[in-house]
Amino acid sequence: MAFKTIKRPKISLGERFYLQSILGGLWITIKHLVLALLGKSRNKKELAGSGIGVTMQYPEFRWDKHLPEYYRGAPVLVKGEDGRERCVSCQLCEFICPARAITITPGSIKEGPWGKVEKAPREFQIDMLRCIYCGMCEEACPEQAIFMSQDYLFTPTDKAQAIHNKAKLYEMGGTRKGLVNKWNQYK
């Protein structure tokens, strides 16, 4: 078996020290500095909604008006139009969660005509410090009980605030109208 020797190209001194890249970055920085000193820089509020890659100054400007529909915020639980819990404790969201942030303790419904047929979670917790906001729990839910909200202003001050229990998740999610029961849509 014959081997072919490949000669490496000679690298210049400027390429070894990345001089072209460093000087290019400095040129852009100096250009922005001069424009800012002359007062000719673009308006930050205009840039915030345009999608141009400029850092948004957070407290002054927010994405509230410009959030896309597909934005994935914190996961929340929703109730149906009739006020019943949509979650039936199937635990698919718990099993599919890659970060293992969801913990469900199944329980049963004791009242009403569905008392012996349906289940409901006795406890439902999401550890928001572990959650990676991937949306897989929303995709796996067969009852459309868990959704990714548009909320991005979530700042806990201690670990206890970061664990959302069932009551907190329903408070954040509320009631969702227009949900189709997947099993009754073909009647």
C-alpha positions as CSV (number, residue, x, y, z in Angstrom):
1,M,0.0,0.0,0.0
2,A,1.5,3.3,-1.1
3,F,1.1,6.5,1.0
4,K,0.9,9.9,-0.6
5,T,2.6,12.7,1.3
6,I,0.7,15.9,1.4
7,K,2.6,19.1,2.1
8,R,1.1,21.6,4.4
9,P,0.9,25.2,3.1
10,K,3.2,27.8,4.7
11,I,1.3,30.0,7.2
12,S,2.4,33.6,7.3
13,L,3.2,35.5,10.5
14,G,-0.1,37.4,10.3
15,E,-2.1,34.3,10.0
16,R,-0.3,32.7,13.0
17,F,-1.4,35.6,15.3
18,Y,-4.8,36.1,13.6
19,L,-3.9,39.7,12.8
20,Q,-6.5,40.1,10.0
21,S,-9.3,38.9,12.2
22,I,-8.2,41.1,15.2
23,L,-7.9,44.2,13.0
24,G,-11.2,43.5,11.3
25,G,-12.9,43.3,14.8
26,L,-11.2,46.5,15.9
27,W,-12.3,48.3,12.8
28,I,-16.0,47.5,13.4
29,T,-15.6,48.5,17.1
30,I,-14.0,51.8,16.2
31,K,-16.6,52.5,13.5
32,H,-19.5,52.0,16.0
33,L,-17.7,54.1,18.7
34,V,-17.2,57.0,16.2
35,L,-20.9,56.8,15.1
36,A,-22.0,56.8,18.7
37,L,-19.9,59.8,19.7
38,L,-21.3,61.7,16.7
39,G,-24.8,60.8,17.6
40,K,-25.5,59.0,14.3
41,S,-25.9,55.5,15.7
42,R,-29.2,53.7,15.0
43,N,-31.9,53.9,17.6
44,K,-31.8,50.9,20.0
45,K,-35.6,50.8,20.2
46,E,-35.8,50.5,16.4
47,L,-33.2,47.7,16.5
48,A,-35.0,45.8,19.2
49,G,-38.0,44.9,17.0
50,S,-36.1,44.5,13.7
51,G,-34.4,41.2,14.5
52,I,-31.0,42.7,13.9
53,G,-28.3,41.1,16.0
54,V,-27.9,43.9,18.6
55,T,-28.0,43.5,22.3
56,M,-31.2,44.6,23.7
57,Q,-31.0,46.8,26.9
58,Y,-33.3,44.6,29.0
59,P,-35.0,46.7,31.6
60,E,-35.8,49.5,29.2
61,F,-36.8,47.4,26.2
62,R,-38.6,44.0,26.3
63,W,-39.7,41.4,23.8
64,D,-43.3,41.4,25.0
65,K,-44.8,42.8,21.7
66,H,-42.3,40.9,19.5
67,L,-42.5,37.4,20.8
68,P,-43.1,34.9,18.0
69,E,-46.0,32.4,18.4
70,Y,-43.6,29.5,18.6
71,Y,-41.7,30.9,21.6
72,R,-41.4,28.4,24.4
73,G,-41.5,29.8,27.9
74,A,-42.3,28.1,31.1
75,P,-44.5,24.9,31.0
76,V,-48.0,25.3,32.5
77,L,-51.1,23.2,33.1
78,V,-54.4,24.2,31.7
79,K,-58.0,23.4,32.5
80,G,-60.7,22.8,29.9
81,E,-63.6,25.1,29.1
82,D,-65.8,23.3,31.6
83,G,-63.2,23.9,34.4
84,R,-62.1,20.3,34.7
85,E,-58.5,19.3,34.9
86,R,-57.3,18.1,31.5
87,C,-54.4,16.1,32.9
88,V,-55.2,12.4,33.4
89,S,-51.9,11.4,35.1
90,C,-50.7,9.3,32.1
91,Q,-47.2,10.4,33.0
92,L,-46.0,10.6,29.4
93,C,-44.6,14.1,30.1
94,E,-42.7,12.8,33.1
95,F,-41.2,9.9,31.1
96,I,-40.2,12.0,28.0
97,C,-38.7,14.9,29.9
98,P,-34.9,14.7,29.2
99,A,-34.0,16.8,32.2
100,R,-36.3,14.8,34.6
101,A,-37.8,18.0,35.8
102,I,-41.4,16.7,36.0
103,T,-42.7,14.6,38.9
104,I,-46.3,13.3,38.9
105,T,-48.1,11.3,41.6
106,P,-51.2,9.8,40.1
107,G,-54.5,10.0,42.0
108,S,-58.2,9.3,41.2
109,I,-61.2,11.4,40.8
110,K,-63.7,10.7,43.5
111,E,-66.7,12.9,42.5
112,G,-68.8,13.0,39.4
113,P,-69.8,10.5,36.8
114,W,-66.1,9.9,35.8
115,G,-65.0,9.1,39.3
116,K,-64.2,5.5,38.7
117,V,-63.0,5.9,35.1
118,E,-60.6,8.8,34.9
119,K,-57.5,9.7,36.9
120,A,-56.1,13.1,37.9
121,P,-52.7,14.0,39.4
122,R,-52.7,14.1,43.2
123,E,-49.3,15.9,42.9
124,F,-47.7,17.5,39.8
125,Q,-44.4,19.3,40.2
126,I,-42.0,20.9,37.7
127,D,-38.6,21.9,38.9
128,M,-37.9,25.0,36.9
129,L,-34.2,24.9,37.7
130,R,-33.9,21.6,35.9
131,C,-36.3,22.4,33.0
132,I,-34.6,23.0,29.7
133,Y,-37.7,24.5,28.0
134,C,-37.6,21.9,25.2
135,G,-41.3,21.6,24.8
136,M,-41.3,17.8,24.6
137,C,-43.8,17.5,27.5
138,E,-46.3,19.6,25.4
139,E,-45.8,17.4,22.4
140,A,-46.2,14.1,24.4
141,C,-49.4,15.1,26.2
142,P,-52.4,13.3,24.6
143,E,-54.9,15.4,26.5
144,Q,-53.5,18.9,25.6
145,A,-53.1,19.5,29.4
146,I,-49.6,21.0,29.4
147,F,-48.5,24.0,27.3
148,M,-45.4,26.2,27.0
149,S,-46.5,29.7,28.0
150,Q,-45.2,33.0,26.6
151,D,-43.8,34.0,30.1
152,Y,-40.1,34.7,30.2
153,L,-39.9,36.8,33.3
154,F,-39.3,34.0,35.8
155,T,-36.8,34.8,38.5
156,P,-36.9,32.8,41.7
157,T,-35.1,34.0,44.8
158,D,-34.7,30.6,46.3
159,K,-35.1,26.9,45.4
160,A,-38.5,26.6,46.9
161,Q,-39.9,29.2,44.5
162,A,-38.4,27.4,41.5
163,I,-40.5,24.2,42.1
164,H,-43.9,24.8,40.7
165,N,-46.6,22.6,42.2
166,K,-50.0,21.8,40.7
167,A,-51.8,24.9,42.0
168,K,-49.1,27.2,40.7
169,L,-49.1,25.5,37.3
170,Y,-52.9,25.9,37.0
171,E,-52.7,29.5,38.2
172,M,-50.1,30.3,35.5
173,G,-52.0,28.3,32.7
174,G,-55.6,29.1,33.5
175,T,-58.4,27.9,31.2
176,R,-57.7,27.2,27.5
177,K,-60.6,27.5,25.1
178,G,-61.0,25.8,21.8
179,L,-59.2,22.6,22.7
180,V,-60.3,19.5,20.8
181,N,-60.6,16.2,22.6
182,K,-58.5,14.0,20.3
183,W,-60.8,11.0,20.8
184,N,-64.2,12.8,20.2
185,Q,-63.2,14.9,17.1
186,Y,-64.4,12.3,14.6
187,K,-68.0,11.9,15.9
